[in-house]
Amino acid sequence: MTTRGRRRRRQVGQVSSAQAWLWLAPATALILGIVLFPAIMLVSASRGEYSITGLRTGDAGWSNYTKVLDHPALGVVLKNTLVWVVVVVALTIVISLALAQLLVKDFPGRRFVRWAVIVPWAASLVITSQLFVLLYDYNYGMINHLLRSVGIIDTSIDFLGDDRLTLASMIVVGVFVSLPFTIFVFIAGLNAIPDDVMEAATVDGASPWQRYRHVTLPLLKPALLVASVLNVIYVFNSFPIVYTLNDRNPGYAHDTTITFMYKLAFKSQEKDVGMSAAAGIFNVILILVVIAIYMKVVSWKEETR
């Protein structure tokens, strides 16, 4: 190949810096508009003082952060958040993995079952949460009616009013709405496993459990990683479920950091927008730290290579 031909080959697909920035301008503007600018405004709000009507009245410095850290309910809220995220994500992963194994099998009506599975994900979280509020209702809820009908209970259970059951009842809803997305992630991961790998393991005499443990699970690690990270983000930021099922209860006994932030601004005695913004900064930092630790532990680059 001549020198001129090699030079022409290197130039194929290359653009100037001005052209590259022109093509990147829409994405850059989108990032600046919906990520960077709100982040700057949140930091600014966290260092301000506001009236009860939301008007900025002055600068608060770092006092809003101090007030959040000194809040008497912070310990309970952090504990609720930890339990909420860990239990919902863990149950979602385990149940989704089992259901995905079923839905990759060929059986009559599989297409319709897959369509039915995705419905909870397509529906609004507020609508789904409100539906469960009706199902959990102490007087007229279908769950209490069914349990009384079969003789399991004599009196109704206050799923959303009993402090011992409120968080567990919310976790059930959290798992329910998280299953569809996770199931389809695992279905995609299972379908990507080459058939010849499984056939080779079978020929070598591996039992079904050995094939699942030593072949299927290792090849599913990228899907497991993606599902886990995204579910941690979604569940941590799940405001509609926690707020809708818990809005009847006073105080912060069953709140997570997301609803805690909202109540600081609009539903507590503080009604302090600056404190709420400072709590929002802590939320962002917390979720970034958790995800960074998780990705470090599971070696993100190696598992997704």
Backbone torsions as a table, in degrees:
resi	resn	phi	psi	omega
1	MET	NA	134.4	-178.5
2	THR	-72.7	165.3	178.3
3	THR	-62.3	-38.4	179.4
4	ARG	-64.9	-38.8	178.9
5	GLY	-66.7	-39.9	178.6
6	ARG	-65.3	-38.8	179.7
7	ARG	-65.1	-40.5	179.6
8	ARG	-66.4	-37.4	179.4
9	ARG	-65.6	-38.3	179.1
10	ARG	-67.3	-27.8	-176.1
11	GLN	-82.0	-14.3	179.7
12	VAL	-64.6	126.9	179.0
13	GLY	83.8	-3.4	179.8
14	GLN	-88.6	142.4	177.8
15	VAL	-130.9	161.6	178.5
16	SER	-76.3	167.5	179.3
17	SER	-63.0	-38.8	180.0
18	ALA	-63.8	-41.8	178.2
19	GLN	-66.6	-39.7	179.1
20	ALA	-61.6	-45.9	179.6
21	TRP	-65.5	-31.9	177.4
22	LEU	-63.6	-43.6	178.9
23	TRP	-70.6	-31.8	-179.0
24	LEU	-83.8	-10.2	-174.9
25	ALA	-57.4	-47.2	179.5
26	PRO	-59.2	-45.5	180.0
27	ALA	-65.9	-38.9	178.9
28	THR	-64.4	-43.0	178.5
29	ALA	-63.6	-38.5	178.8
30	LEU	-64.1	-44.2	179.5
31	ILE	-63.9	-43.4	179.1
32	LEU	-64.3	-37.8	-174.9
33	GLY	-76.9	-39.0	-173.6
34	ILE	-108.1	-6.1	179.0
35	VAL	-119.1	-61.1	-172.7
36	LEU	-69.9	-47.8	-178.2
37	PHE	-62.6	-48.3	175.8
38	PRO	-59.5	-36.1	179.0
39	ALA	-63.9	-42.3	178.5
40	ILE	-63.9	-42.7	-179.9
41	MET	-66.5	-34.8	177.8
42	LEU	-65.3	-43.7	178.0
43	VAL	-62.5	-42.0	178.8
44	SER	-63.0	-43.5	-179.8
45	ALA	-65.0	-33.3	-178.0
46	SER	-68.4	-14.9	-179.6
47	ARG	-110.8	22.4	-178.9
48	GLY	-121.4	163.4	172.6
49	GLU	-108.3	140.6	-174.3
50	TYR	-133.0	148.5	175.6
51	SER	-77.4	173.7	-179.1
52	ILE	-65.4	-20.5	178.0
53	THR	-90.2	-0.1	177.0
54	GLY	93.2	7.9	179.1
55	LEU	-86.1	135.5	179.6
56	ARG	-71.0	127.3	-177.6
57	THR	-112.4	-7.4	179.8
58	GLY	165.7	-174.9	179.8
59	ASP	-98.4	140.3	-179.0
60	ALA	-110.6	-5.3	-177.9
61	GLY	63.5	-133.2	-179.5
62	TRP	-98.5	9.6	-175.6
63	SER	-66.1	-32.6	179.2
64	ASN	-62.6	-39.0	178.2
65	TYR	-65.6	-40.2	178.8
66	THR	-64.0	-41.4	-179.9
67	LYS	-65.2	-36.7	177.7
68	VAL	-65.5	-45.4	-179.4
69	LEU	-66.2	-27.6	179.9
70	ASP	-91.6	0.1	-176.9
71	HIS	-64.4	132.5	-176.0
72	PRO	-64.0	-23.3	-177.9
73	ALA	-92.2	-1.0	-173.9
74	LEU	-61.8	-40.9	-179.6
75	GLY	-61.0	-45.2	179.0
76	VAL	-64.0	-42.4	-179.3
77	VAL	-63.2	-43.0	178.9
78	LEU	-65.2	-39.9	177.7
79	LYS	-63.8	-44.7	177.5
80	ASN	-59.6	-41.9	-179.1
81	THR	-63.5	-43.5	179.8
82	LEU	-62.2	-48.3	179.6
83	VAL	-63.0	-45.7	-178.9
84	TRP	-57.2	-50.9	-175.7
85	VAL	-70.0	-49.3	-175.4
86	VAL	-63.3	-47.9	-175.7
87	VAL	-69.3	-45.0	-179.0
88	VAL	-62.9	-46.6	-178.3
89	VAL	-66.3	-43.4	-179.0
90	ALA	-63.0	-47.8	179.5
91	LEU	-64.7	-39.0	179.5
92	THR	-62.1	-44.5	-179.4
93	ILE	-63.5	-46.9	-176.7
94	VAL	-65.1	-49.2	-178.0
95	ILE	-67.1	-40.8	-179.4
96	SER	-64.3	-37.9	179.4
97	LEU	-63.6	-40.9	179.1
98	ALA	-67.5	-44.1	-179.1
99	LEU	-69.2	-34.8	177.6
100	ALA	-64.2	-38.4	176.9
101	GLN	-60.0	-35.8	178.7
102	LEU	-72.5	-42.7	-172.6
103	LEU	-77.7	-9.0	173.0
104	VAL	-87.2	-10.7	177.0
105	LYS	-76.1	154.5	179.7
106	ASP	-92.8	113.0	178.1
107	PHE	-146.3	157.3	-179.1
108	PRO	-61.5	133.0	178.6
109	GLY	83.0	11.5	-178.2
110	ARG	-59.6	-39.8	-178.6
111	ARG	-60.9	-42.2	-178.7
112	PHE	-69.8	-34.3	176.8
113	VAL	-65.1	-41.2	178.3
114	ARG	-63.8	-40.8	176.9
115	TRP	-61.6	-42.4	-179.3
116	ALA	-64.9	-36.0	-179.1
117	VAL	-64.4	-34.2	-174.4
118	ILE	-81.2	-11.7	-177.5
119	VAL	-58.3	-47.4	-180.0
120	PRO	-59.2	-29.2	179.1
121	TRP	-76.5	-33.6	-179.1
122	ALA	-75.1	-28.2	-178.2
123	ALA	-75.1	154.5	177.4
124	SER	-63.5	139.2	178.6
125	LEU	-63.2	-35.6	179.5
126	VAL	-65.1	-44.1	179.4
127	ILE	-63.5	-45.3	179.5
128	THR	-62.1	-43.5	179.9
129	SER	-63.8	-42.0	179.6
130	GLN	-66.6	-33.4	175.4
131	LEU	-61.3	-42.7	178.7
132	PHE	-69.5	-30.4	173.9
133	VAL	-59.2	-41.9	178.6
134	LEU	-69.4	-38.4	178.8
135	LEU	-66.6	-34.7	-178.8
136	TYR	-83.2	-8.0	-171.5
137	ASP	-52.0	137.1	-175.4
138	TYR	-64.9	-40.3	-174.0
139	ASN	-93.0	-41.3	-172.0
140	TYR	-121.8	4.9	-176.8
141	GLY	-65.6	142.0	-178.5
142	MET	-65.6	-32.6	-178.8
143	ILE	-65.7	-47.5	177.4
144	ASN	-63.2	-39.6	179.2
145	HIS	-62.0	-42.8	-179.8
146	LEU	-67.1	-42.9	-179.8
147	LEU	-65.1	-36.7	176.7
148	ARG	-70.0	-36.0	-177.1
149	SER	-65.2	-36.7	-178.5
150	VAL	-91.7	1.5	174.7
151	GLY	82.1	14.5	179.0
152	ILE	-72.7	-36.9	178.8
153	ILE	-128.8	156.7	176.2
154	ASP	-100.4	-35.1	178.3
155	THR	-121.2	155.4	-176.4
156	SER	-65.2	152.8	177.3
157	ILE	-100.9	131.5	179.1
158	ASP	-90.2	82.8	-173.9
159	PHE	-60.8	-38.0	-175.0
160	LEU	-102.6	-4.1	180.0
161	GLY	-109.6	-21.1	178.6
162	ASP	-84.2	121.3	-177.2
163	ASP	-58.7	-25.7	-178.9
164	ARG	-77.1	-18.1	-173.6
165	LEU	-116.1	-14.2	-172.6
166	THR	-60.6	-51.7	-177.9
167	LEU	-64.4	-40.3	178.1
168	ALA	-62.9	-39.0	178.6
169	SER	-65.2	-37.6	176.9
170	MET	-68.4	-36.7	179.8
171	ILE	-62.5	-38.9	177.7
172	VAL	-58.0	-44.5	179.9
173	VAL	-67.3	-41.3	178.6
174	GLY	-59.2	-42.5	178.0
175	VAL	-66.6	-42.5	-177.4
176	PHE	-58.3	-44.6	-177.4
177	VAL	-81.2	-15.2	-180.0
178	SER	-90.5	-17.6	-175.5
179	LEU	-62.8	-47.4	-173.0
180	PRO	-55.7	-52.0	-179.1
181	PHE	-58.9	-45.3	-176.6
182	THR	-67.2	-38.6	178.4
183	ILE	-60.1	-44.8	-177.0
184	PHE	-72.4	-28.9	172.9
185	VAL	-63.7	-43.7	-179.7
186	PHE	-70.9	-34.3	176.0
187	ILE	-61.3	-43.7	177.4
188	ALA	-62.6	-41.0	178.7
189	GLY	-65.3	-40.6	179.6
190	LEU	-68.3	-38.2	179.5
191	ASN	-69.3	-21.0	-179.7
192	ALA	-83.2	-9.2	179.3
193	ILE	-75.3	122.8	-178.0
194	PRO	-62.1	139.0	179.5
195	ASP	-65.9	-32.7	-176.6
196	ASP	-67.6	-26.1	176.9
197	VAL	-66.7	-44.6	179.1
198	MET	-66.9	-37.7	178.9
199	GLU	-65.5	-38.5	178.0
200	ALA	-64.4	-40.4	178.6
201	ALA	-65.5	-37.4	178.3
202	THR	-65.9	-43.1	179.2
203	VAL	-63.2	-34.3	179.0
204	ASP	-74.8	-2.2	176.1
205	GLY	91.2	15.6	179.8
206	ALA	-72.6	137.3	177.1
207	SER	-74.9	165.7	178.1
208	PRO	-54.9	-41.7	179.4
209	TRP	-67.0	-39.8	178.5
210	GLN	-65.1	-39.9	177.5
211	ARG	-63.5	-40.1	-179.1
212	TYR	-68.3	-42.4	-175.3
213	ARG	-74.7	-42.1	-171.8
214	HIS	-99.4	-12.5	-179.9
215	VAL	-118.3	-57.3	-173.9
216	THR	-65.4	-52.8	-177.0
217	LEU	-61.6	-45.8	177.4
218	PRO	-59.4	-38.8	179.5
219	LEU	-74.9	-16.0	178.0
220	LEU	-90.1	-1.6	-175.4
221	LYS	-56.4	-43.0	177.0
222	PRO	-59.8	-42.2	178.6
223	ALA	-66.5	-39.7	177.5
224	LEU	-62.2	-40.1	-179.8
225	LEU	-65.2	-49.0	-179.9
226	VAL	-60.5	-46.5	-178.9
227	ALA	-62.9	-40.8	-178.3
228	SER	-66.7	-47.9	-178.0
229	VAL	-63.4	-47.4	-178.4
230	LEU	-66.3	-37.6	178.4
231	ASN	-67.6	-37.4	175.9
232	VAL	-59.0	-44.5	179.6
233	ILE	-65.0	-48.6	-177.1
234	TYR	-63.5	-46.0	-176.6
235	VAL	-68.6	-42.1	178.5
236	PHE	-59.0	-40.2	-177.3
237	ASN	-92.8	12.2	-174.8
238	SER	-77.1	88.1	178.7
239	PHE	-76.5	-47.2	-172.9
240	PRO	-57.8	-41.4	-176.8
241	ILE	-66.0	-52.5	-176.2
242	VAL	-64.0	-43.8	-176.2
243	TYR	-70.7	-43.4	-176.9
244	THR	-65.0	-41.0	-177.9
245	LEU	-81.2	-16.4	-173.0
246	ASN	-115.7	3.5	-172.9
247	ASP	-68.8	-19.1	-179.3
248	ARG	-80.7	-14.1	-176.7
249	ASN	-94.2	129.8	179.4
250	PRO	-75.3	162.7	176.5
251	GLY	74.9	-158.1	-174.7
252	TYR	-123.2	21.8	-171.8
253	ALA	-62.3	-27.2	-176.9
254	HIS	-125.9	19.1	-177.8
255	ASP	-88.0	153.1	168.9
256	THR	-103.0	178.4	-175.7
257	THR	-63.3	-27.4	-179.5
258	ILE	-70.6	-49.5	178.8
259	THR	-72.4	-29.1	174.3
260	PHE	-60.0	-43.5	178.7
261	MET	-62.1	-43.3	-179.8
262	TYR	-65.1	-44.7	-177.9
263	LYS	-65.9	-33.0	177.4
264	LEU	-58.2	-34.5	-176.6
265	ALA	-87.7	-33.9	-167.3
266	PHE	-127.0	-21.9	-171.4
267	LYS	-128.2	2.9	179.7
268	SER	-104.6	174.6	177.5
269	GLN	-69.4	-22.1	179.2
270	GLU	-69.8	-46.6	-174.7
271	LYS	43.8	54.6	-173.3
272	ASP	-115.7	107.3	-180.0
273	VAL	-64.6	-37.2	179.8
274	GLY	-63.2	-44.1	176.2
275	MET	-61.9	-41.2	179.9
276	SER	-62.4	-41.7	178.2
277	ALA	-65.5	-39.2	177.1
278	ALA	-64.1	-40.1	175.6
279	ALA	-63.1	-34.7	177.0
280	GLY	-64.2	-39.0	176.2
281	ILE	-61.7	-44.0	178.2
282	PHE	-62.0	-37.4	178.5
283	ASN	-61.9	-45.6	-179.8
284	VAL	-61.9	-46.6	-179.9
285	ILE	-61.3	-43.7	-177.7
286	LEU	-61.4	-47.9	-177.2
287	ILE	-68.5	-34.9	177.6
288	LEU	-66.3	-40.2	178.9
289	VAL	-65.8	-44.2	-179.6
290	VAL	-61.7	-45.3	-178.9
291	ILE	-67.0	-39.8	179.3
292	ALA	-62.5	-42.1	178.4
293	ILE	-64.2	-44.5	-178.9
294	TYR	-62.3	-46.1	-179.6
295	MET	-64.5	-34.1	177.3
296	LYS	-67.6	-41.7	-177.4
297	VAL	-65.5	-42.9	-175.6
298	VAL	-91.6	4.0	177.3
299	SER	57.0	71.2	-176.5
300	TRP	-50.0	-48.1	-174.4
301	LYS	-65.3	-38.4	-178.0
302	GLU	-72.3	-37.6	-175.1
303	GLU	-77.6	-23.1	-177.3
304	THR	-107.8	8.3	-178.3
305	ARG	-67.1	NA	NA
